[in-house]
């Protein structure tokens, strides 16, 4: 196929894809605004969890938090060290 025939076809395909992309973009912009309309509300803390204090979080058994507060390394339930070379 010669370049003289190919050039107008490529230009027409480029214009058509740009028009289609603009149409999809404008349609998506309205739906994104509707989707985000109620999403930006300030959240509150979950009712089932207590505040985090120096004693830890009350009402929640957090394994990493309990391991960090362990007095001895054996009580921390650390993973076994990998000794592979």
N, C-alpha and C positions, 0 to 999 in steps of 0.2 A: 504494500500500500504506500502510495507516495505521501510525502510530507504535506503537499498542498491539500490533500483530502483529509489527512489526519489532524491538521491544525484546527480547522473549524469544528470538527467533532469533539476534540479535546476541550476547546473553549466552551462549546455548548454544554458538555458534561460538567465542566467547572462551574458555570453559571447556574445550572440546574441544581447541583449539589449545594452551592452557596445559598440559593433560595430555600431549598429544603431545610438546611441547617438553621437559617434564620427563623423559619416558621416553627421548627421544633423548639428553638431557643425561646421564642416569645411565648409559646404555649407552656413550656416548662417553667418559665418565670412566674406565671400566674399560679401554677400549682405549688411551686416552692413557697410562695408567700402564704398561700392558704395552709400549707403544711406547717410552716413555722409560726403561724399566728398564735397558737396557744403553747408553743414549745418553750418560749423564753420566760416562763414564770419562775420566780424564785422558789427553790425547794426547801423543805424543812428536814430535820433529822428524822430518821425512822423511829417510830414509837417503841419498837421492841429492844432497841439498843440503848444502853445507858451511856453517860459521858465517859471519856477516857480520863482517868486520874492517875496519880503516881502508883496506885495499887493495880492498875490495869483497867480494862473495860469490864464493867459489871453486867452480868446477864448474858455473856457470850463467851463460849469456850474457844478461844483463838489459839490454835496450836503454836504458830510462830511466836506469838506474844508470850505464851507460857514457857516455851523453850528459851526465849531470851532472858526470862526472869529466873531460870534455873540456877541453883547455887553451884552445882557440879556439872561437868561436861557430860557425864554419864546420864544425868537426869534430863539433859536437853534433847535427847533422842536425835542426835546429829546423824547424817548419813555416813556410811562407811566410806573411808578414803579409798580412792581408786589407786591401786599400786601397779597398774599396768605400765610398762615402759613406753 
